[in-house]
Amino acid sequence: MLFNHAMGFADPTLTVEQLSAAGVKRVGGAMERHACYAAREMKEMGSFTYVRDLTPVKHVRAAFAAAKGK
């Protein structure tokens, strides 16, 4: 059975291991809310302060490289 979990409304102390043991296969929610926050800031305030909280690009690239087995 596939079980999706919206982390945006969950206990933030839950771990991936605990969710996996409960049968969770996909996690979502909080990322979509952050994207909406960023879009709203750009549209309503014309600003981009949300980028202060973004993961540095070098970390994103490293994660993708690790996933490819490089």
MODELLER restraints for C-alpha pairs under 7 A, 6 or more apart:
rsr = mdl.restraints
at = mdl.atoms
rsr.add(forms.Gaussian(group=physical.xy_distance, feature=features.Distance(at['CA:2:A'], at['CA:24:A']), mean=6.87, stdev=0.5))
rsr.add(forms.Gaussian(group=physical.xy_distance, feature=features.Distance(at['CA:2:A'], at['CA:25:A']), mean=6.10, stdev=0.5))
rsr.add(forms.Gaussian(group=physical.xy_distance, feature=features.Distance(at['CA:3:A'], at['CA:23:A']), mean=6.06, stdev=0.5))
rsr.add(forms.Gaussian(group=physical.xy_distance, feature=features.Distance(at['CA:3:A'], at['CA:24:A']), mean=4.76, stdev=0.5))
rsr.add(forms.Gaussian(group=physical.xy_distance, feature=features.Distance(at['CA:3:A'], at['CA:25:A']), mean=5.72, stdev=0.5))
rsr.add(forms.Gaussian(group=physical.xy_distance, feature=features.Distance(at['CA:4:A'], at['CA:24:A']), mean=5.65, stdev=0.5))
rsr.add(forms.Gaussian(group=physical.xy_distance, feature=features.Distance(at['CA:4:A'], at['CA:25:A']), mean=6.01, stdev=0.5))
rsr.add(forms.Gaussian(group=physical.xy_distance, feature=features.Distance(at['CA:4:A'], at['CA:26:A']), mean=4.96, stdev=0.5))
rsr.add(forms.Gaussian(group=physical.xy_distance, feature=features.Distance(at['CA:4:A'], at['CA:27:A']), mean=5.95, stdev=0.5))
rsr.add(forms.Gaussian(group=physical.xy_distance, feature=features.Distance(at['CA:5:A'], at['CA:24:A']), mean=6.39, stdev=0.5))
rsr.add(forms.Gaussian(group=physical.xy_distance, feature=features.Distance(at['CA:5:A'], at['CA:26:A']), mean=6.39, stdev=0.5))
rsr.add(forms.Gaussian(group=physical.xy_distance, feature=features.Distance(at['CA:5:A'], at['CA:27:A']), mean=4.97, stdev=0.5))
rsr.add(forms.Gaussian(group=physical.xy_distance, feature=features.Distance(at['CA:5:A'], at['CA:28:A']), mean=6.40, stdev=0.5))
rsr.add(forms.Gaussian(group=physical.xy_distance, feature=features.Distance(at['CA:6:A'], at['CA:27:A']), mean=5.79, stdev=0.5))
rsr.add(forms.Gaussian(group=physical.xy_distance, feature=features.Distance(at['CA:6:A'], at['CA:28:A']), mean=4.83, stdev=0.5))
rsr.add(forms.Gaussian(group=physical.xy_distance, feature=features.Distance(at['CA:6:A'], at['CA:29:A']), mean=4.65, stdev=0.5))
rsr.add(forms.Gaussian(group=physical.xy_distance, feature=features.Distance(at['CA:7:A'], at['CA:27:A']), mean=6.24, stdev=0.5))
rsr.add(forms.Gaussian(group=physical.xy_distance, feature=features.Distance(at['CA:7:A'], at['CA:28:A']), mean=5.84, stdev=0.5))
rsr.add(forms.Gaussian(group=physical.xy_distance, feature=features.Distance(at['CA:7:A'], at['CA:29:A']), mean=5.59, stdev=0.5))
rsr.add(forms.Gaussian(group=physical.xy_distance, feature=features.Distance(at['CA:7:A'], at['CA:30:A']), mean=5.92, stdev=0.5))
rsr.add(forms.Gaussian(group=physical.xy_distance, feature=features.Distance(at['CA:8:A'], at['CA:29:A']), mean=4.84, stdev=0.5))
rsr.add(forms.Gaussian(group=physical.xy_distance, feature=features.Distance(at['CA:8:A'], at['CA:30:A']), mean=4.09, stdev=0.5))
rsr.add(forms.Gaussian(group=physical.xy_distance, feature=features.Distance(at['CA:38:A'], at['CA:50:A']), mean=6.04, stdev=0.5))
rsr.add(forms.Gaussian(group=physical.xy_distance, feature=features.Distance(at['CA:41:A'], at['CA:47:A']), mean=6.07, stdev=0.5))
rsr.add(forms.Gaussian(group=physical.xy_distance, feature=features.Distance(at['CA:41:A'], at['CA:48:A']), mean=6.80, stdev=0.5))
rsr.add(forms.Gaussian(group=physical.xy_distance, feature=features.Distance(at['CA:42:A'], at['CA:48:A']), mean=6.10, stdev=0.5))
